[in-house]
Amino acid sequence: MTHQELVDLQGYVKFFVILVVFIVFYSYAYSIYKRDKSGERDFEKYSHLVHDDSINDEPLEKRKEKKEEDKKEI
């Protein structure tokens, strides 16, 4: 391969890597938006965590017990 072919290949690889990263990022951002709008998860609570982070604060979400998780897997 000549130097010019390697440079062209490098350009194509960079373009497709950036395209894949762009698609993954916007898919994740859309999934967060969708979960927030549907009420599945309230991300406003997580944004307030920056200011209200103390050892005495209550957890944002309750943990599921191990038995409940095992039942759902079966």
Secondary structure as UniProt FT lines:
FT   HELIX           3..38
FT   HELIX           43..48
FT   TURN            49..51
FT   TURN            55..56
FT   HELIX           66..73
//
